[in-house]
């Protein structure tokens, strides 16, 4: 095992430029898809929390969407968008919307009604209620959704290699094709570390972003 | 859709392969995970490290975990099953701990007052009361495993993922849709079945508690 790891490190050193390029692609795929996903999901969550009629079908759709295998979503981009970075990004964005929307909606809906009433009583407008009361209170749950989407999309970006989307999955596919463990590991180990780093890093960030009064009980 | 209508036997065969893969993994994960959960409730200092390890394992992307395991477990079902077991541990261990922790102290005191030994309390009181929560963990793990298992087809583990990968390499959308739809329906069916089973168990626990 350690021999394989040593060979892996040697392979990465020998192919530094390619490796860095793939790593950059991987991070771009993940970061861009999560940011666009957030921009789509958050307004949707707000709309769903305001319009009761839409809430049920939207949450239902998101829950069912979660059961469609990621590799299939990537595959289904092929006939419409072809291969490459953009189709992969599109598929990843769809996947990022689901957990962020669900968590955002649940977060806003679970705001204590008494607090909302109090805000109303103080004369808060709709916008103030949303921006100063509901969203801050929903932020721990919303942030958990963003974390889920990020870690999940780091994994998904590995599969992007199947439709020519690049990323570290390229090395895994190459390693699988040639049954070459060092190449396989050169893709797999950095991806695994990246996912763990995102989990830990976003956990830290949560402590900075989420209002201090809501930190109790979060790790 | 046409593929499903034209090849019902093939669909059935791949679905069976898929179910077998997931079922074996979940059963193995329960056999390992439930005792681990019980152990944590007895030896509290293990909690952070064990839950931490299963949590870290859960963040490793599926294709990466397959790739890391493959040099040691080879191409084929073993690698996929080992990976699925590792992924399922988090939900099962965490829920076993939560389920046992949720047992009311008064109930445990009563059991002790009736002269039950430690193992009797565990088997006759704690585990039956924790069962619905444990099952909720099994449900989460199963739904996730159905999805992850599709990627396992890449390593020759079979299942509905084969249709998806075939479709991608041949540019055949019909096959991709057939595989995706099959896996999606399977996940929803597993979710629904385990949810109903959970309802039944909960009702059962409540009736017996009276």
Interface residues (C-beta under 8 A of the other chain):
Chain A: X1 X4 X64 X67 X68 X69 X70 X71 X72 X73 X74 X75 X76 X78 X79 X151 X154 X155 X156 X158 X159 X162 X163 X169 X172 X175 X176 X181 X184 X185 X187 X188 X189 X191 X192 X195 X196 X198 X199
Chain B: X55 X56 X59 X60 X61 X62 X63 X64 X65 X67 X68 X70 X71 X72 X143 X146 X147 X150 X151 X154 X155 X161 X164 X165 X167 X168 X171 X173 X176 X177 X179 X180 X183 X184 X187 X188 X191
